[in-house]
Amino acid sequence: FVDYEDVTSYCRWAGLRLPTEAEWTAAARGTSKKQFPWGDEWEATGRAHTEELQQTELKPVGSLTAGASDAGAFDMGGSVFEWTSSPYNAFPKYKTGHVYKGKVGKDKFQLPPVNSDFRSSQKVIKGGCYGTPLYSARVAFRQGTRIDQTADMLGFRAASSIVPGADLAAAEWKESVKRCPVRRD
C-alpha cells in the first residue's frame, strides 16, 4: 500500500533510489535473454508467487528460492509488482495492437492484447504479483500505473549507485538546492 511518492520519499530518506526499468530488468535477467528471472521454464511452482499457486497471502521474501535471478535477487517474478522510476512510454518501433505470441520451453502461449494507452505521467511497474497469471512474471512484461495508485499487490525494491553516497547527494541536490537567478549586469 505505498504510492510512488511514498516510495521515492523513503528512498531519499535512506540515501537510495528506485531502479529504472532497465536496471530492474538487468537485475532480473542478468546478461541472458531468459523469459523469467529463473530461466525459461513456464512453471510457477517453487519459483513465483502468481495466481497459479492459488494463494492469496504474501509469502516471506526468499521463500521460493528456485525463482532467484542470476544476480541472487528473490521474488522478481510474482509476489508483488514493483515500482520503477521509468515513465510508461512506448518503446521505439512499438506497433499498436501487437499481441505477443511466444514459446517457452515446450509450451506455447499467447498473451492478451497490450494496453497501448501509454502515459508519461504513469510509472512502469514490473514483476507480476500473486493475483496475476504467470505471464506477468516474465521479465519483459511491463505495465503502467498512476503514481497515486496503492494496493497490497504493489511494492518496491530500492537501488543504489556504485559510487557511495551518490544517490543521497543527488536527492539532496534535487530537494535542497534551488536555481539561482541569473545576474545580468
Secondary structure as UniProt FT lines:
FT   HELIX           4..14
FT   HELIX           21..29
FT   TURN            30..31
FT   TURN            37..38
FT   TURN            45..47
FT   HELIX           51..53
FT   TURN            61..62
FT   HELIX           65..67
FT   TURN            70..71
FT   STRAND          81..88
FT   TURN            92..93
FT   TURN            96..97
FT   STRAND          101..104
FT   TURN            105..106
FT   STRAND          107..110
FT   STRAND          119..126
FT   TURN            130..131
FT   HELIX           134..137
FT   TURN            139..140
FT   STRAND          143..145
FT   TURN            147..148
FT   TURN            152..153
FT   STRAND          154..155
FT   TURN            164..165
FT   HELIX           166..176
//
